[in-house]
Amino acid sequence: MKRLQENRIDLISKYLRTSKLNPELLPEILDHLACEAEERLWDGKPFEQVYQDMVSTADAQTLLNLSVDHQNLLAMEKSLNDIVFENRNKLYGAYQLRKGYGQTVQRSVLMGVAFFLFLIMFPKLYARLSPDSKPGDIAYIVEANPVDVTLEALPKPPVKEEVAPAAKTIKSLTPEVLPDEQVQIETLPPVVEDLATAQPSTKTLDGVEDITIIVPPVDRGSIAKSDVAGLEARKDEIFTFVEQSPQYLGGNEAMAAFLQKNLKYPRQAAHAGVQGKVFVQFTVGSDGKIENATAIRGIGFGCDEEAVRVVKLMDKWAPGKQAGVPVRVRFTLPIAFQLD
Amino acid sequence: MENNTTSNEYVRGTLKTIVLNLLAEHDRMYGYEITQEVKDRTGGAIALTFGALYPVLHKLEQEGLLLTESVEVDGRLRKYYSLTHRGNETAVSKTNDLERFLEAVKLLLAPRNLATE
């Protein structure tokens, strides 16, 4: 098949364009006519004649009919957008947006619905995906390390008693012979009246006046005795302060004598040179007997036990009385151990 | 020429079926090829003009019976037409319809002959 020269194709194309053929149809018709022309040329006819024949078959009216047919065909599927955008620039973008509007809305609605469904269903989905815990499951594994437990010292209960009274003392130093410049004039020896209620010491302290000082055993004379009118106890209640305090029969002096007689300075304490006061707390029963004697504050080295032992020996107490009725009274007795 | 115009009159109604039938026989065809095929097989008795053919092709394409593809041949864009699946079904049914119609037309045209026999 002879090929049509380019300039001749251009000639046909130009003819089609001048006869106002729809540009969309042009390539196809051009191809058709060119094929036909080529075949005619192949038959040995000159191009001029072929061209003339072509123009006569593809006259202006035929081409116009083609265009109109095509236009009608397109019109059938034209939408509102096509009518709106007829003879306007469709490449600008608005046409594409309008054309795809329905699809875009449909897609966005689907996506939105899917998204919100997912949001709403998420807790259920999560619950379904996460496995349920079984009774035998081990939730956590904690490595057990040996822990050193140390006992903390328990806080000591506050001592109920008032601060233990110290014996009232008066500064009474042995006069020393000193050179004149070292003599201290202020340290005057105590007067007799002071010593009547206080005991000589290196310092002056405002303490209990009637304290008994126990010295290592020195045998003294016996003590007087007196009878006690026994009265029945009213209650088991233990009093601390009563109208009439319990009293050792025979008074403090008798008691001091009793203690001095019975107390033995423990050898350990004497050996260690320990001295001081032991506070023995006990209850004087309504029948005058000593109960629950304990050393609430001591100096050790056997002095505490010794003090308690001797206190327990005391049985000649007149019970304290409340409203005339003998009652149990708690009593604290300081006992001083003093080395010579 | 007179012959052509009369044939064109009948062709107009059957052209769609003819085109579908031809495309059913071939994988793909372009416009000029169809006109040549018709011309060759009918010995020139039916001559399709491009003015009649292309509107039919375009209509069938719009109806979704044909697919088109443009291929560049010799510097020109050639548009090939092929049948879609639906086009194949339509081709079969249309051909059957036309055959039955032709039988009926034959019966209509025949009575005189039958009567004489």
Interface residues (C-beta under 8 A of the other chain):
Chain A: R3 L4 E6 I9 L25 P27 E28 I29 L30 D31 H32 L33 A34 C35 E36 E39 T57 A58 T62 L63 N65 L66 D69 H70 L73 M76 E77
Chain B: Y30 G31 Y32 T35 Q36 T49 F50 G51 Y54 P55 H58 K59 Q62 S70 V73 D74 G75 R76 L77 R78 K79
